[in-house]
């Protein structure tokens, strides 16, 4: 798998700050298979849990 190029390091760092959660926004990751959406969602979910947030992971199919 190649490196994720559709999101910059700056954008990822902003997501990791969790301001979007504090403002009660949802995060939806869209794209073709095998580009790292689930991996990114899990990483952000773990980061959120470590910062005291409650996390729910749902697929678009659900």
FIRO-482262 format. One record per residue: residue number from 0; residue in one letter; x, y negated, z of N, C-alpha, C, O, CB in turn. Coordinates in nm, 2 decimals, decimal comma. Glycine has a CB too. Example, Ala and Ser with C-alpha at 12.3 -4.5 7.8 and 13.67 -1.06 7.14 Angstrom:
% FIRO-482262
{rec 0 'A' {1,32 0,57 0,78} {1,23 0,45 0,78} {1,32 0,33 0,78} {1,42 0,33 0,85} {1,13 0,45 0,90}}
{rec 1 'S' {1,28 0,22 0,71} {1,37 0,11 0,71} {1,29 0,00 0,79} {1,34 -0,11 0,80} {1,41 0,06 0,57}}
% end
This chain:
% FIRO-482262
{rec 0 'X' {0,08 0,12 0,00} {0,00 0,00 0,00} {0,09 -0,12 0,00} {0,19 -0,13 0,07} {-0,10 0,00 0,12}}
{rec 1 'X' {0,05 -0,22 -0,08} {0,13 -0,34 -0,09} {0,09 -0,44 0,02} {-0,01 -0,42 0,09} {0,12 -0,41 -0,23}}
{rec 2 'X' {0,17 -0,54 0,04} {0,14 -0,64 0,15} {0,01 -0,72 0,11} {-0,02 -0,74 -0,01} {0,25 -0,74 0,16}}
{rec 3 'X' {-0,07 -0,75 0,21} {-0,19 -0,83 0,19} {-0,15 -0,97 0,15} {-0,08 -1,04 0,22} {-0,27 -0,83 0,33}}
{rec 4 'X' {-0,20 -1,01 0,03} {-0,17 -1,14 -0,02} {-0,28 -1,24 -0,02} {-0,27 -1,36 -0,05} {-0,11 -1,13 -0,16}}
{rec 5 'X' {-0,41 -1,19 0,01} {-0,52 -1,28 0,00} {-0,54 -1,37 0,12} {-0,63 -1,45 0,12} {-0,64 -1,20 -0,03}}
{rec 6 'X' {-0,47 -1,34 0,23} {-0,47 -1,42 0,35} {-0,33 -1,46 0,39} {-0,24 -1,38 0,39} {-0,55 -1,34 0,47}}
{rec 7 'X' {-0,31 -1,59 0,42} {-0,18 -1,63 0,45} {-0,15 -1,61 0,60} {-0,24 -1,58 0,68} {-0,17 -1,79 0,42}}
{rec 8 'X' {-0,02 -1,62 0,63} {0,02 -1,60 0,77} {-0,05 -1,71 0,86} {-0,09 -1,68 0,97} {0,18 -1,61 0,78}}
{rec 9 'X' {-0,06 -1,83 0,81} {-0,12 -1,94 0,88} {-0,27 -1,90 0,91} {-0,32 -1,92 1,02} {-0,11 -2,07 0,80}}
{rec 10 'X' {-0,34 -1,85 0,81} {-0,48 -1,81 0,83} {-0,49 -1,70 0,93} {-0,59 -1,70 1,01} {-0,54 -1,77 0,69}}
{rec 11 'X' {-0,41 -1,60 0,92} {-0,41 -1,49 1,02} {-0,38 -1,54 1,16} {-0,45 -1,50 1,25} {-0,31 -1,39 0,98}}
{rec 12 'X' {-0,29 -1,63 1,17} {-0,26 -1,69 1,31} {-0,38 -1,77 1,36} {-0,41 -1,76 1,48} {-0,14 -1,78 1,30}}
{rec 13 'X' {-0,45 -1,84 1,27} {-0,57 -1,91 1,31} {-0,68 -1,81 1,36} {-0,75 -1,83 1,46} {-0,63 -1,99 1,20}}
{rec 14 'X' {-0,70 -1,70 1,29} {-0,79 -1,60 1,33} {-0,76 -1,54 1,47} {-0,84 -1,51 1,55} {-0,80 -1,49 1,23}}
{rec 15 'X' {-0,63 -1,52 1,49} {-0,58 -1,46 1,62} {-0,60 -1,56 1,74} {-0,60 -1,51 1,85} {-0,44 -1,43 1,61}}
{rec 16 'X' {-0,62 -1,69 1,71} {-0,65 -1,78 1,82} {-0,79 -1,76 1,87} {-0,82 -1,81 1,98} {-0,63 -1,92 1,77}}
{rec 17 'X' {-0,88 -1,70 1,80} {-1,01 -1,66 1,84} {-1,11 -1,78 1,86} {-1,21 -1,77 1,92} {-1,01 -1,59 1,97}}
{rec 18 'X' {-1,07 -1,90 1,80} {-1,16 -2,01 1,80} {-1,30 -1,98 1,74} {-1,40 -2,03 1,78} {-1,10 -2,13 1,73}}
{rec 19 'X' {-1,30 -1,90 1,63} {-1,42 -1,86 1,57} {-1,51 -1,78 1,66} {-1,63 -1,79 1,65} {-1,39 -1,77 1,44}}
{rec 20 'X' {-1,45 -1,70 1,75} {-1,54 -1,63 1,85} {-1,59 -1,73 1,95} {-1,71 -1,72 1,99} {-1,45 -1,52 1,92}}
{rec 21 'X' {-1,51 -1,82 2,00} {-1,55 -1,92 2,10} {-1,67 -2,00 2,04} {-1,75 -2,05 2,12} {-1,44 -2,01 2,14}}
{rec 22 'X' {-1,67 -2,02 1,91} {-1,78 -2,10 1,85} {-1,90 -2,01 1,80} {-1,99 -2,05 1,74} {-1,72 -2,17 1,72}}
{rec 23 'X' {-1,89 -1,88 1,84} {-2,00 -1,78 1,82} {-2,02 -1,75 1,67} {-2,13 -1,72 1,63} {-2,12 -1,83 1,88}}
{rec 24 'X' {-1,91 -1,75 1,59} {-1,91 -1,71 1,45} {-1,88 -1,56 1,44} {-1,81 -1,51 1,52} {-1,82 -1,79 1,37}}
{rec 25 'X' {-1,94 -1,49 1,34} {-1,90 -1,36 1,31} {-1,79 -1,36 1,21} {-1,77 -1,46 1,14} {-2,02 -1,28 1,25}}
{rec 26 'X' {-1,71 -1,25 1,19} {-1,61 -1,24 1,09} {-1,65 -1,13 1,00} {-1,67 -1,02 1,05} {-1,47 -1,22 1,16}}
{rec 27 'X' {-1,66 -1,16 0,87} {-1,69 -1,06 0,77} {-1,57 -1,05 0,67} {-1,53 -1,15 0,61} {-1,82 -1,09 0,69}}
{rec 28 'X' {-1,51 -0,93 0,66} {-1,40 -0,91 0,57} {-1,45 -0,83 0,45} {-1,50 -0,72 0,46} {-1,28 -0,83 0,64}}
{rec 29 'X' {-1,44 -0,89 0,33} {-1,48 -0,83 0,21} {-1,37 -0,81 0,11} {-1,27 -0,89 0,11} {-1,59 -0,92 0,14}}
{rec 30 'X' {-1,37 -0,71 0,03} {-1,27 -0,68 -0,07} {-1,28 -0,54 -0,11} {-1,35 -0,46 -0,06} {-1,14 -0,72 -0,02}}
{rec 31 'X' {-1,19 -0,51 -0,21} {-1,19 -0,37 -0,26} {-1,13 -0,27 -0,16} {-1,07 -0,32 -0,06} {-1,11 -0,36 -0,40}}
{rec 32 'X' {-1,14 -0,14 -0,18} {-1,09 -0,05 -0,09} {-0,94 -0,05 -0,08} {-0,87 -0,10 -0,17} {-1,13 0,09 -0,14}}
{rec 33 'X' {-0,89 -0,02 0,03} {-0,74 0,00 0,06} {-0,66 -0,13 0,05} {-0,55 -0,12 0,01} {-0,69 0,10 -0,04}}
{rec 34 'X' {-0,72 -0,24 0,10} {-0,64 -0,36 0,10} {-0,61 -0,40 0,25} {-0,54 -0,50 0,27} {-0,70 -0,47 0,03}}
{rec 35 'X' {-0,66 -0,33 0,34} {-0,63 -0,36 0,48} {-0,74 -0,42 0,56} {-0,71 -0,48 0,67} {-0,51 -0,44 0,49}}
{rec 36 'X' {-0,86 -0,42 0,52} {-0,97 -0,49 0,59} {-0,99 -0,42 0,72} {-1,00 -0,49 0,83} {-1,10 -0,48 0,51}}
{rec 37 'X' {-1,01 -0,29 0,73} {-1,03 -0,22 0,85} {-0,91 -0,24 0,95} {-0,93 -0,26 1,07} {-1,06 -0,07 0,83}}
{rec 38 'X' {-0,79 -0,23 0,89} {-0,67 -0,25 0,98} {-0,67 -0,39 1,04} {-0,64 -0,40 1,16} {-0,55 -0,23 0,89}}
{rec 39 'X' {-0,70 -0,49 0,96} {-0,71 -0,62 1,01} {-0,82 -0,64 1,12} {-0,80 -0,70 1,22} {-0,73 -0,72 0,90}}
{rec 40 'X' {-0,93 -0,58 1,09} {-1,05 -0,59 1,18} {-1,01 -0,53 1,32} {-1,04 -0,58 1,42} {-1,17 -0,53 1,12}}
{rec 41 'X' {-0,95 -0,41 1,31} {-0,91 -0,34 1,43} {-0,81 -0,42 1,51} {-0,82 -0,44 1,63} {-0,85 -0,20 1,40}}
{rec 42 'X' {-0,71 -0,48 1,44} {-0,61 -0,56 1,51} {-0,67 -0,68 1,57} {-0,63 -0,72 1,69} {-0,50 -0,60 1,41}}
{rec 43 'X' {-0,76 -0,75 1,50} {-0,82 -0,87 1,56} {-0,91 -0,83 1,67} {-0,92 -0,90 1,77} {-0,90 -0,94 1,45}}
{rec 44 'X' {-0,98 -0,71 1,66} {-1,06 -0,67 1,77} {-0,98 -0,64 1,90} {-1,03 -0,67 2,01} {-1,14 -0,54 1,73}}
{rec 45 'X' {-0,87 -0,57 1,88} {-0,78 -0,55 2,00} {-0,73 -0,68 2,06} {-0,73 -0,69 2,18} {-0,66 -0,46 1,96}}
{rec 46 'X' {-0,69 -0,77 1,98} {-0,65 -0,90 2,03} {-0,76 -0,97 2,10} {-0,74 -1,03 2,21} {-0,60 -0,99 1,91}}
{rec 47 'X' {-0,88 -0,96 2,05} {-1,00 -1,03 2,12} {-1,03 -0,96 2,25} {-1,05 -1,03 2,35} {-1,13 -1,02 2,03}}
{rec 48 'X' {-1,02 -0,83 2,26} {-1,04 -0,76 2,38} {-0,94 -0,80 2,49} {-0,97 -0,82 2,60} {-1,04 -0,60 2,36}}
{rec 49 'X' {-0,81 -0,81 2,44} {-0,71 -0,85 2,53} {-0,73 -0,99 2,59} {-0,68 -1,03 2,69} {-0,57 -0,84 2,47}}
{rec 50 'X' {-0,80 -1,07 2,51} {-0,83 -1,21 2,56} {-0,96 -1,22 2,63} {-1,01 -1,33 2,66} {-0,83 -1,30 2,44}}
{rec 51 'X' {-1,03 -1,10 2,66} {-1,15 -1,10 2,74} {-1,28 -1,11 2,66} {-1,38 -1,12 2,73} {-1,14 -1,21 2,83}}
{rec 52 'X' {-1,28 -1,09 2,53} {-1,40 -1,09 2,45} {-1,45 -0,95 2,44} {-1,38 -0,85 2,45} {-1,37 -1,15 2,31}}
{rec 53 'X' {-1,58 -0,94 2,42} {-1,65 -0,81 2,39} {-1,65 -0,80 2,24} {-1,68 -0,89 2,17} {-1,79 -0,80 2,46}}
{rec 54 'X' {-1,62 -0,68 2,19} {-1,61 -0,66 2,05} {-1,70 -0,55 2,00} {-1,72 -0,45 2,07} {-1,46 -0,62 2,01}}
{rec 55 'X' {-1,76 -0,57 1,88} {-1,84 -0,47 1,82} {-1,79 -0,46 1,67} {-1,78 -0,56 1,60} {-2,00 -0,51 1,82}}
{rec 56 'X' {-1,77 -0,34 1,63} {-1,72 -0,32 1,49} {-1,84 -0,25 1,41} {-1,88 -0,14 1,45} {-1,59 -0,23 1,49}}
{rec 57 'X' {-1,88 -0,31 1,30} {-1,99 -0,25 1,22} {-1,95 -0,26 1,08} {-1,89 -0,36 1,03} {-2,12 -0,33 1,25}}
{rec 58 'X' {-1,97 -0,15 1,01} {-1,94 -0,15 0,86} {-2,06 -0,22 0,79} {-2,17 -0,23 0,84} {-1,92 -0,01 0,81}}
{rec 59 'X' {-2,03 -0,27 0,67} {-2,14 -0,34 0,59} {-2,25 -0,24 0,56} {-2,36 -0,28 0,55} {-2,08 -0,40 0,46}}
{rec 60 'X' {-2,22 -0,11 0,55} {-2,32 -0,01 0,52} {-2,42 0,01 0,64} {-2,53 0,04 0,62} {-2,25 0,12 0,49}}
{rec 61 'X' {-2,37 -0,02 0,76} {-2,45 -0,01 0,88} {-2,54 -0,13 0,89} {-2,62 -0,15 0,98} {-2,37 0,01 1,00}}
% end
